Amino acid sequence: MKYIFKKIITLIITLLVISLLTFLAFQIIPGDSALTALGTNATKEAIDALREELGLNEPLFIRYGSWLSGIIKGDFGLSSQYNIPVSSLLKDRFIVTFYLAVIALIVIIVLSFPFGILTVKKEGGFLDRVITLICQINMAIPPFFLGMLITLIFGLILKMFTPGAYVGIQDNFLGFLGYLFFPAVAIALPKAAMLIKFLRSSLLRQLKLDYVRTARSKGDTEHQILYKHVLKNGLIPVITFLAMMIADVFAGSIMIEQVFSLPGLGRLLVVAISNRDFPVVSAIIMYIAILIVFINFIVDILYQYIDPRVRIS
Amino acid sequence: MKEDYLLKVNNLEIGVFSGNKKKNTIVNGISFAIEPGEMIGIVGESGSGKTMTALSVIGLLPKNIEIFNGSIEFENKNLTQLNEKQRRNLKGNHISMIFQEPMTSLNPLSRVGNQVNEMLFNHSKLNKEEIKKKTLSMFEEVGLQYPEEIYEKYPHQLSGGMRQRVMIAMAMICNPKLMIADEPTTALDVTIQAQLLELIKKLNKEYGTAVILISHDLGIVQSVCDRALVMHNGEIVEEGLVEEIFHSPKVMYTKDLLKAVPSIQNRKNSLEKKEIISKSEKDIILKIDKLSASYKEKDAKLFGRTMKKPVLTDIDLEIFRGEIYGIVGESGCGKSTLAKVIAGVHKEIEGGIVLKESRPQMVFQDSYGSLNPAKKVGWILEEPLRIKGGYTKKQRQDAVYEILEQVGLQKEHTHRYLNELSGGQRQRVNIANSLMLKSEFIILDEPVSALDVTVQAQILNLLINLREKYQLTFLFISHDLNVIGQICDRVSVMHNGKIIESASVEELYHNPTHEYSKTLIHSIPGME
């Protein structure tokens, strides 16, 4: 319990530091939000008025304070390009990225664990070599190209979905999920391939250890050895790897969203950066930071339960 | 001579297929037999094939290693012809095994109670309650106090000795007919070793379980076994009753092996040349007065303060020029910290330390890990001179050649990498390295503990010769009382960060005064 408390404190401090850095970064970057919002033809008075309205004339730390307290309340200010609250802008995009990530994650796990374990069981055999080769190919193909291949094969040739005809979540939930499935596969395949290889090497490393020999000396079957002894030990490094992957998936994929024209966070970020929409950019940065810090927090807690050696009395 | 053997190994040949189907044999057609309830020892140096022999009996040979030829008959069944399932049913149930490394031999993520239970799940029809009861009573049998508490523990929460007791409980719980113990006490302290050997002997008598005890340590085999096999290069070179083998060995190899075993009885005559040690006040090379040392340890709290954890307390020590001074003690007693303090590496100290040698050098146990494996020997040995500066390339090379010759290596070795040398050669490189700067005071931390006995004997001889040649003084740290007894002039016994007794070797080994020293001396296998 004390450990969790300590971790939460560290988590909060980390987030505060990140928020400060984000805030300062946008103060240093040249460019005036008011000017960008009003366009180059705006009068000086109009710009000054907007600056006043956006609070840009206040001292730095006061602006940081009000910005931070806004974030805590879920208020990221107004998007300078769309002129609507950032939070409502993000909410719609987030839902798309969220579902995309969840489906991708399911695909990753459904593919990687069975195949990872299979390669270990058949180590050195035909199946092992075939799976390893497929993984290699998957990792080598850039994601956008994989997205295009999927569009071509499943969209244009097999006609399993209509490329570009995005279905909104309000319109048809199942249609929405159906449309997200193929981009999710495009995100998942290279990551699943990595996870299979990682899991494979982690399990094989465990199989060489002394305690496995002890298990064999007890008359354990290979099945018992794999599922009762090796899997749990082999998962320890995999958890960290998987956590990084989860964070990556939830941060949104710029490439894939672009290829499948999905209105997700990744695309929003690209547009916001090119339009100097700083409230939106900083909100997305904070979202990604919170995501990563929080997932790491979960992993640390998880280790406490899985590995008794790091458990703190 | 009818079938009352428990195990009969016939013309067994084990090895690996290297490229183009060439056979590379590890075990070379050996035959031996064991009667029920017998306690037999297999001794031999590393690479002699003793472990492979044992693994083939229980059926745990690594995948790439095969049985080429011969048979292993267990209760008149040829094990090499059984299928996988039949073999599995024997493992643990009729033939069990304990291993050298009690730390890594248990699953780190599983409670030890469950790990022992698994044996019964595999081989008995008992229900959960009965299994737990049986495990607990077995824990008690192997001398684990508070079995209920141990049952719930994870391996890392137990000491090495306790873990090995858990392993023994696991190996004995199905009441097997044969237990193989592969170096079961090698990783443990000598007092724990004595207790565990006693335990194995007791279980052997009580349960009538035959035991194959594999060890590089002849003293252990001598003290617990009835019969012994001596293995060398994959062959059994001698076989017989323990008394015969140890008192009147027939084969040259066994004789050499016995001669190499360090012990106080084997002290070399050259050691008695006391004139090189002077005992006048001006020849004190190291004087330590009321020295304490501590480590910094961070509090587990969020903003916890660093606290001092004492490791050494009130150490007094005087070492004279030309002496080989031994420090003996069990793991965790602070002997390595003392070495670091004297070498000036560990600086958290209080108290007086006067060293009349600006740069004491160190030699460590791990001859491979303590040198850079990516560099050639010549480069490694030149490094101290390069750092000191003021030498030409030629001068450095000549210095290296000279030292190499002194430690029994040749010029050619400068072009080798560490992995191209044997363990003994590597330790010679380490010793050479410590001599490069012409230091007169060398600290040796377990310098021969990782070596085979014959190599050990060579290195000990080398040290004695080097001392005479260069007037060196050694501080020799070891857990091995036999090695200390053989080579040192005076010795201090350390326990819990204190020196509890200092005396000449003869005095300590024949009349230890402190209680702990007595236990330690009496734990030496083969010492009555």
Interface residues (C-beta under 8 A of the other chain):
Chain A: F5 K6 I9 L209 D210 Y211 R213 T214 A215 R216 S217 K218 G219 D220 T221 Q224 K228 H229 K232 N233 I306 D307 P308 R309 I312
Chain B: I58 L60 R88 N89 L90 K91 G92 N93 S96 M97 F99 E101 T104 S105 L106 N107 P108 L109 S110 E118 M119 N122 H123 Y154 H156 Q157 M167 M170 A171 A300 K301 L302
